Amino acid sequence: MRTLTPAPLTAEAFAPFGDVLEATGPFRLINAGLCKRHHDRARLDFGAGGCAGISVFQAEPRSLPHAFDLIERHPEGSQAFLPMTADPFLVIVSTSPETTPRAFLTNGAQGINLHRGTWHGVLTPLAAPGLFAVVDRIGPTPNLEEHRYATPWAVLAP
């Protein structure tokens, strides 16, 4: 089995794959100065003939080390994962099925937006209940491609 060690999720390291959604950097005050708005944090892309939809996912929690052999991508639109609890989750991404995947650990206060066509692992919460709001493309055409590795990967504990 091939192994990966997850890196902390940062905007710079994750930039080739998508956007990190977190309350850092520039903001403007709203709501009579009681709320910081970190504006326009992701590049949403839903392609022709599609529109944005918000779904709620509840995924079984996993633990590290975590073995996987499946990655997928959505060629018709971006996909954002917004945790509904303050728990870290594992993010696996790759530029293609032929390249070595990368693993990232969120800090419990981050979400992600995967750019259209980014290869990624399945939703991998590390704590129950594994609840996420997901913003992605709703449309009439297929928006899922999957790839199974012949030799699985394992993500080790950092």
C-alpha positions in Angstrom: 0.0 0.0 0.0 1.3 3.5 -0.9 1.2 6.1 1.9 0.6 9.8 2.2 1.1 12.1 5.2 -1.5 14.9 5.3 -0.4 18.6 5.4 -2.3 21.4 7.1 -4.7 22.9 4.7 -3.5 26.4 3.5 -4.8 28.6 0.7 -1.4 28.6 -1.0 -0.9 24.8 -1.0 -4.6 24.1 -2.0 -4.7 26.8 -4.8 -4.1 24.3 -7.7 -7.2 22.4 -6.6 -9.6 24.9 -5.2 -10.3 27.6 -2.6 -10.0 27.4 1.2 -13.0 28.9 2.9 -12.2 30.5 6.2 -12.6 33.7 8.2 -9.1 35.1 7.6 -7.7 38.0 5.7 -9.5 41.2 4.6 -13.1 41.8 5.8 -15.6 44.5 6.1 -17.8 45.1 9.1 -21.6 44.7 8.7 -24.6 44.4 11.0 -23.9 47.6 12.9 -20.2 46.6 13.3 -21.0 43.2 15.0 -20.1 40.9 12.1 -17.0 40.5 9.9 -17.8 39.7 6.3 -15.0 37.9 4.5 -16.4 38.6 1.0 -16.4 36.4 -2.1 -14.1 33.6 -1.0 -14.6 31.0 -3.7 -14.8 30.7 -7.5 -18.2 29.0 -8.0 -18.6 27.4 -11.5 -21.8 25.6 -12.5 -21.3 25.3 -16.2 -23.9 25.8 -19.0 -27.3 24.4 -18.2 -26.7 24.0 -14.5 -27.4 26.1 -11.4 -26.2 26.2 -7.8 -27.8 23.8 -5.4 -27.3 23.4 -1.6 -27.5 19.9 -0.2 -26.8 18.5 3.2 -24.5 15.4 3.4 -24.1 13.2 6.4 -20.9 11.0 6.0 -19.7 8.2 8.2 -16.6 9.4 10.2 -13.3 7.7 9.4 -10.0 7.7 11.3 -6.3 7.9 10.5 -4.7 5.9 9.0 -7.3 6.0 6.3 -7.1 3.7 3.2 -8.7 4.7 -0.1 -8.7 3.6 -3.7 -11.4 5.8 -5.1 -11.2 9.4 -6.4 -13.8 11.3 -8.4 -14.3 14.6 -10.2 -17.1 16.7 -11.4 -16.5 18.0 -14.9 -19.5 20.2 -15.1 -19.1 22.3 -11.9 -17.3 23.2 -8.7 -18.2 21.6 -5.4 -17.9 23.3 -2.0 -17.9 21.5 1.4 -18.9 23.6 4.4 -18.7 21.6 7.7 -21.7 22.1 10.0 -19.6 21.2 13.0 -16.2 22.5 14.2 -14.3 19.3 13.5 -11.4 18.7 11.2 -11.8 16.6 8.1 -9.5 15.0 5.6 -9.2 16.3 2.0 -7.6 14.2 -0.7 -6.9 15.8 -4.1 -5.0 15.0 -7.3 -4.2 16.7 -10.6 -5.0 13.4 -12.4 -5.4 9.7 -11.6 -1.8 9.1 -12.8 -0.2 11.6 -10.4 0.4 11.1 -6.7 -2.5 12.4 -4.7 -2.1 15.0 -1.9 -3.8 14.9 1.5 -4.7 17.9 3.6 -6.2 18.2 7.1 -8.6 21.1 7.9 -8.3 22.8 11.2 -12.0 22.5 12.2 -12.8 26.1 11.0 -12.2 25.7 7.3 -14.3 24.6 4.3 -13.2 24.0 0.8 -14.4 24.7 -2.7 -13.1 22.2 -5.3 -12.6 23.8 -8.8 -14.5 22.2 -11.7 -12.8 19.0 -12.8 -10.5 18.6 -9.7 -9.9 14.9 -8.8 -10.7 14.3 -5.2 -11.4 11.7 -2.6 -14.8 11.1 -1.1 -16.0 13.2 1.8 -14.0 12.1 4.8 -15.0 13.5 8.2 -12.9 12.5 11.2 -15.6 12.9 13.8 -19.3 12.3 14.0 -21.9 13.5 12.9 -20.1 14.2 9.6 -22.6 16.9 8.6 -21.7 19.2 5.7 -23.6 21.8 3.6 -22.5 21.2 0.0 -22.9 23.7 -2.8 -22.6 22.2 -6.2 -24.1 22.0 -9.7 -27.6 20.8 -10.2 -28.3 20.0 -13.8 -29.6 17.6 -16.4 -26.2 16.2 -17.6 -24.0 13.7 -15.7 -21.5 15.4 -13.4 -19.4 12.5 -12.0 -16.4 10.6 -13.2 -14.7 8.0 -10.9 -11.3 6.3 -10.9 -10.2 3.3 -8.8 -6.5 2.9 -8.1 -5.2 -0.6 -8.7 -3.0 -0.2 -5.5 -4.7 1.6 -2.6 -3.3 4.6 -0.8 -3.2 5.1 2.9 -3.2 8.5 4.6 -1.2 8.3 7.8 -1.7 10.3 11.0 0.4 13.5 10.9 
